[in-house]
Amino acid sequence: MRAVPFVASMMGLALLPGCYLFHGLGAAVDLPDAASRRDAGLGVGPTFDGGTVPPMRTDAGRRDAGAPDPSEPDPDMGPGSRPSDYPDADDWEDTPPPVGDAPCCVLGDPLEVTSRDEGMALQHDPPLIAFGPGSWGLLVVRYYDGDDPMAPPRPVVFEVDRYGGGVTARHVLDVAAGAVSGDVAPEAYDLEFAEGRWAVALAGEVLTSVRASYARLYDTRFVPDGDWVSTAGSRTPTAVARLTVGDDWLAAARDSGALVATSFGHRSAGASTAFMARDSGDLDAVGLRSRVAVLLSRPDFPNDLYVIGAGPEYPELAVLPSRLPGGQPAALTALRDVVVTASVHDLALSVEVFDPFALRPIGRPTTVATLPDVEASTTLHRRAIDISGLDKHGLAAVCYGVPGPERGRGDDAIWLQIVDERGAPWAAPVPIVESGFRGSIVNCSVGNDGAGFLVGWWDGSVLWVRRVDLAL
């Protein structure tokens, strides 16, 4: 799922090419080494030699190779069908928690996805992570190209092998015609993969107080499958989700007091429906075969979970309010037949579970971590937490940044907490990385490949990922 706000100083937070945070000129993160991981009983996963970084590939070059691969969508099981109605559910199994003090997870070695020079030219966020056919996709925006200073800002997808051992391909995507002009760079909003297609959402030009947003499908080789589709102008990131029923894709955006759902699949591309919603906060979305769940988060009001049904008019089925007083940053994921949300309120990281088919909450919110207090000069920025559901084991991973007690002292860290379908902690949390440079940034993203997880972060100068497997 799309990662959301991280804790950072507001000083020097301009997202302009060549203008970086004041964190010691992008010194590299002090990563936990493999020996210390083994000594701590956390384990170290397989390592690989990534070899020479492959050259960038452009949309134009891929189009020359021919038409997009034909997609093979999953069967439409009809209105109201649940993920458990599909053949994938035959592989689901109950997974008992570790015994005693046994670790929850086995950690692979951290992978340096970019060099320092290349990483400093990227959008100042963790990568958006999704797993495709045999490899991970990491979506970022490259503000400038060191090899071609006149090249415009462009979205880039890095492909990483399944075990997090090396970069196997890099793709430069185009943008919608007229979407980016002057000094306005695109912004990576969302990346998902489902049923043979990658889905990408980007921000484009500034429209008064909002930014235009666009969504597009790509085949497994990142050959464009159709044009960019304009979605609602939005003050917050647009999120994309797959609807198996109706063979469609939706882009959810918030604009002018409304939640707008726009189709960018082939059957009804451009069709949209608007629902009344508060015009503030953040947004995330996930698909559950015949439903799309959209989380609208706000710092000062309870979050709302909108449940949207499949069909030509995308009916609003319910609005389920959070039982917490407010929560931002926030993220959500599908986990089997339920939706699990994670949000931060008053320094407490809490998890809630909702049934989008019975249209009700399940149980009570669970606090899974308490973040330390931070200085008054810090504030919640865009990507501090993320969550990803692993259907096979009925577990979800929540990554979260833990700021140090004093800004610039290098005490920040990224942790991972595994929770079950009830939102309860499955085992003790595990540290993913602890930073050791001045003025560090706390941010993370997480995805899953059906067997394990990949956690990503940007340390101010380098893009990193790390494979995490359950210790079963």
RAWO-V673361 format. One record per residue. N is the residue number from 1. RES is the residue in three letters. D_LAST is the distance of its C-alpha to the last C-alpha in Angstrom with 1 decimal. Layout:
((N	RES	D_LAST) (N	RES	D_LAST))
This chain:
((1	MET	24.1) (2	ARG	27.1) (3	ALA	26.7) (4	VAL	29.3) (5	PRO	31.4) (6	PHE	30.8) (7	VAL	32.8) (8	ALA	35.5) (9	SER	39.1) (10	MET	41.6) (11	MET	43.8) (12	GLY	43.8) (13	LEU	41.6) (14	ALA	43.8) (15	LEU	41.8) (16	LEU	44.5) (17	PRO	44.3) (18	GLY	45.0) (19	CYS	44.6) (20	TYR	41.5) (21	LEU	40.2) (22	PHE	41.8) (23	HIS	38.6) (24	GLY	40.2) (25	LEU	40.9) (26	GLY	37.3) (27	ALA	36.1) (28	ALA	32.6) (29	VAL	29.6) (30	ASP	28.6) (31	LEU	25.0) (32	PRO	22.6) (33	ASP	22.7) (34	ALA	20.0) (35	ALA	21.2) (36	SER	21.0) (37	ARG	17.4) (38	ARG	16.6) (39	ASP	18.9) (40	ALA	17.3) (41	GLY	13.9) (42	LEU	12.6) (43	GLY	12.3) (44	VAL	14.2) (45	GLY	13.3) (46	PRO	15.8) (47	THR	19.4) (48	PHE	22.3) (49	ASP	26.0) (50	GLY	27.1) (51	GLY	30.7) (52	THR	33.7) (53	VAL	33.1) (54	PRO	34.4) (55	PRO	37.6) (56	MET	37.8) (57	ARG	38.5) (58	THR	40.7) (59	ASP	41.0) (60	ALA	44.4) (61	GLY	43.2) (62	ARG	40.6) (63	ARG	43.2) (64	ASP	45.3) (65	ALA	42.7) (66	GLY	43.3) (67	ALA	42.3) (68	PRO	38.8) (69	ASP	36.4) (70	PRO	36.8) (71	SER	34.1) (72	GLU	32.6) (73	PRO	31.7) (74	ASP	29.7) (75	PRO	32.1) (76	ASP	33.8) (77	MET	32.9) (78	GLY	35.6) (79	PRO	36.2) (80	GLY	33.7) (81	SER	30.9) (82	ARG	27.4) (83	PRO	24.2) (84	SER	23.2) (85	ASP	26.4) (86	TYR	25.3) (87	PRO	23.6) (88	ASP	20.5) (89	ALA	19.6) (90	ASP	19.3) (91	ASP	15.8) (92	TRP	14.6) (93	GLU	12.3) (94	ASP	11.6) (95	THR	8.2) (96	PRO	8.7) (97	PRO	8.6) (98	PRO	7.7) (99	VAL	10.4) (100	GLY	13.5) (101	ASP	13.7) (102	ALA	10.2) (103	PRO	9.7) (104	CYS	8.1) (105	CYS	8.1) (106	VAL	9.2) (107	LEU	12.8) (108	GLY	15.1) (109	ASP	18.8) (110	PRO	21.0) (111	LEU	23.3) (112	GLU	26.9) (113	VAL	27.8) (114	THR	31.5) (115	SER	34.1) (116	ARG	35.7) (117	ASP	38.8) (118	GLU	37.0) (119	GLY	34.6) (120	MET	37.6) (121	ALA	39.2) (122	LEU	36.4) (123	GLN	36.2) (124	HIS	35.2) (125	ASP	31.9) (126	PRO	28.2) (127	PRO	27.7) (128	LEU	27.1) (129	ILE	23.9) (130	ALA	23.2) (131	PHE	21.4) (132	GLY	23.9) (133	PRO	24.2) (134	GLY	22.0) (135	SER	22.5) (136	TRP	22.5) (137	GLY	25.8) (138	LEU	26.9) (139	LEU	30.2) (140	VAL	32.6) (141	VAL	36.4) (142	ARG	38.3) (143	TYR	41.4) (144	TYR	43.3) (145	ASP	43.2) (146	GLY	44.2) (147	ASP	45.5) (148	ASP	47.5) (149	PRO	48.7) (150	MET	50.4) (151	ALA	47.4) (152	PRO	46.5) (153	PRO	43.2) (154	ARG	40.7) (155	PRO	37.1) (156	VAL	34.9) (157	VAL	31.5) (158	PHE	29.5) (159	GLU	27.1) (160	VAL	24.1) (161	ASP	22.0) (162	ARG	18.6) (163	TYR	16.9) (164	GLY	19.2) (165	GLY	21.2) (166	GLY	24.7) (167	VAL	27.2) (168	THR	28.3) (169	ALA	31.1) (170	ARG	33.0) (171	HIS	35.0) (172	VAL	37.9) (173	LEU	38.5) (174	ASP	42.0) (175	VAL	43.0) (176	ALA	45.2) (177	ALA	48.9) (178	GLY	50.5) (179	ALA	47.2) (180	VAL	47.3) (181	SER	50.6) (182	GLY	52.1) (183	ASP	49.8) (184	VAL	47.2) (185	ALA	43.9) (186	PRO	41.4) (187	GLU	38.2) (188	ALA	34.8) (189	TYR	33.9) (190	ASP	31.0) (191	LEU	29.1) (192	GLU	27.2) (193	PHE	26.4) (194	ALA	26.6) (195	GLU	28.1) (196	GLY	29.5) (197	ARG	31.0) (198	TRP	30.4) (199	ALA	32.1) (200	VAL	33.5) (201	ALA	35.5) (202	LEU	37.8) (203	ALA	40.5) (204	GLY	44.0) (205	GLU	47.4) (206	VAL	48.5) (207	LEU	50.4) (208	THR	52.2) (209	SER	49.6) (210	VAL	46.7) (211	ARG	45.1) (212	ALA	45.1) (213	SER	41.7) (214	TYR	40.9) (215	ALA	38.2) (216	ARG	37.8) (217	LEU	35.8) (218	TYR	34.9) (219	ASP	33.8) (220	THR	30.8) (221	ARG	33.0) (222	PHE	34.2) (223	VAL	37.6) (224	PRO	39.0) (225	ASP	39.2) (226	GLY	42.0) (227	ASP	43.7) (228	TRP	42.5) (229	VAL	43.0) (230	SER	44.5) (231	THR	42.7) (232	ALA	44.1) (233	GLY	45.1) (234	SER	42.7) (235	ARG	42.6) (236	THR	38.8) (237	PRO	36.3) (238	THR	36.1) (239	ALA	32.8) (240	VAL	32.2) (241	ALA	30.5) (242	ARG	30.4) (243	LEU	32.1) (244	THR	31.4) (245	VAL	34.2) (246	GLY	37.3) (247	ASP	35.6) (248	ASP	36.1) (249	TRP	34.8) (250	LEU	35.8) (251	ALA	36.4) (252	ALA	36.7) (253	ALA	39.0) (254	ARG	40.9) (255	ASP	44.7) (256	SER	47.8) (257	GLY	46.5) (258	ALA	44.6) (259	LEU	41.1) (260	VAL	41.9) (261	ALA	39.7) (262	THR	40.9) (263	SER	40.0) (264	PHE	39.5) (265	GLY	38.6) (266	HIS	41.2) (267	ARG	42.6) (268	SER	43.9) (269	ALA	43.3) (270	GLY	45.0) (271	ALA	45.3) (272	SER	44.3) (273	THR	44.3) (274	ALA	44.7) (275	PHE	43.7) (276	MET	45.1) (277	ALA	42.8) (278	ARG	43.3) (279	ASP	44.1) (280	SER	41.9) (281	GLY	38.4) (282	ASP	35.5) (283	LEU	33.8) (284	ASP	30.6) (285	ALA	30.0) (286	VAL	27.4) (287	GLY	28.0) (288	LEU	26.9) (289	ARG	28.7) (290	SER	32.0) (291	ARG	31.7) (292	VAL	31.5) (293	ALA	30.6) (294	VAL	32.3) (295	LEU	31.8) (296	LEU	35.0) (297	SER	34.4) (298	ARG	37.2) (299	PRO	37.5) (300	ASP	40.3) (301	PHE	39.6) (302	PRO	36.8) (303	ASN	34.6) (304	ASP	35.3) (305	LEU	32.9) (306	TYR	35.1) (307	VAL	34.1) (308	ILE	36.0) (309	GLY	36.4) (310	ALA	37.0) (311	GLY	40.6) (312	PRO	43.6) (313	GLU	44.1) (314	TYR	40.5) (315	PRO	41.3) (316	GLU	40.0) (317	LEU	38.4) (318	ALA	37.7) (319	VAL	37.4) (320	LEU	34.8) (321	PRO	35.6) (322	SER	33.0) (323	ARG	33.5) (324	LEU	33.3) (325	PRO	36.7) (326	GLY	35.6) (327	GLY	32.8) (328	GLN	32.9) (329	PRO	31.0) (330	ALA	28.9) (331	ALA	26.5) (332	LEU	24.9) (333	THR	22.4) (334	ALA	22.1) (335	LEU	19.1) (336	ARG	19.7) (337	ASP	23.1) (338	VAL	23.4) (339	VAL	24.2) (340	VAL	22.5) (341	THR	24.8) (342	ALA	24.6) (343	SER	27.8) (344	VAL	29.5) (345	HIS	32.5) (346	ASP	34.2) (347	LEU	31.4) (348	ALA	28.8) (349	LEU	25.9) (350	SER	25.5) (351	VAL	23.5) (352	GLU	25.3) (353	VAL	24.4) (354	PHE	27.1) (355	ASP	27.6) (356	PRO	29.7) (357	PHE	30.8) (358	ALA	32.0) (359	LEU	33.1) (360	ARG	32.1) (361	PRO	29.7) (362	ILE	26.9) (363	GLY	26.9) (364	ARG	27.9) (365	PRO	26.9) (366	THR	24.2) (367	THR	24.8) (368	VAL	21.6) (369	ALA	23.4) (370	THR	27.0) (371	LEU	28.4) (372	PRO	31.1) (373	ASP	34.7) (374	VAL	36.2) (375	GLU	39.7) (376	ALA	42.2) (377	SER	42.5) (378	THR	39.0) (379	THR	38.1) (380	LEU	35.2) (381	HIS	35.3) (382	ARG	33.5) (383	ARG	29.8) (384	ALA	27.9) (385	ILE	25.0) (386	ASP	23.0) (387	ILE	20.4) (388	SER	18.4) (389	GLY	16.8) (390	LEU	13.9) (391	ASP	15.3) (392	LYS	12.7) (393	HIS	10.3) (394	GLY	13.4) (395	LEU	12.6) (396	ALA	14.9) (397	ALA	15.1) (398	VAL	18.4) (399	CYS	19.8) (400	TYR	22.9) (401	GLY	25.5) (402	VAL	26.7) (403	PRO	30.3) (404	GLY	31.8) (405	PRO	34.6) (406	GLU	37.2) (407	ARG	37.5) (408	GLY	37.7) (409	ARG	36.3) (410	GLY	33.0) (411	ASP	30.8) (412	ASP	28.9) (413	ALA	25.2) (414	ILE	22.5) (415	TRP	19.5) (416	LEU	16.6) (417	GLN	15.8) (418	ILE	13.1) (419	VAL	15.0) (420	ASP	14.8) (421	GLU	17.6) (422	ARG	19.9) (423	GLY	19.6) (424	ALA	18.3) (425	PRO	16.0) (426	TRP	12.4) (427	ALA	12.0) (428	ALA	14.4) (429	PRO	15.5) (430	VAL	15.1) (431	PRO	18.2) (432	ILE	18.5) (433	VAL	22.0) (434	GLU	25.0) (435	SER	28.4) (436	GLY	31.3) (437	PHE	34.3) (438	ARG	37.1) (439	GLY	36.9) (440	SER	33.3) (441	ILE	32.1) (442	VAL	29.1) (443	ASN	27.6) (444	CYS	24.4) (445	SER	23.1) (446	VAL	19.8) (447	GLY	18.9) (448	ASN	16.1) (449	ASP	16.1) (450	GLY	14.3) (451	ALA	10.9) (452	GLY	11.0) (453	PHE	13.8) (454	LEU	17.0) (455	VAL	18.9) (456	GLY	22.7) (457	TRP	25.6) (458	TRP	29.2) (459	ASP	30.4) (460	GLY	34.1) (461	SER	34.7) (462	VAL	31.5) (463	LEU	28.9) (464	TRP	25.3) (465	VAL	21.8) (466	ARG	18.4) (467	ARG	15.2) (468	VAL	12.1) (469	ASP	8.6) (470	LEU	5.6) (471	ALA	3.8) (472	LEU	0.0))
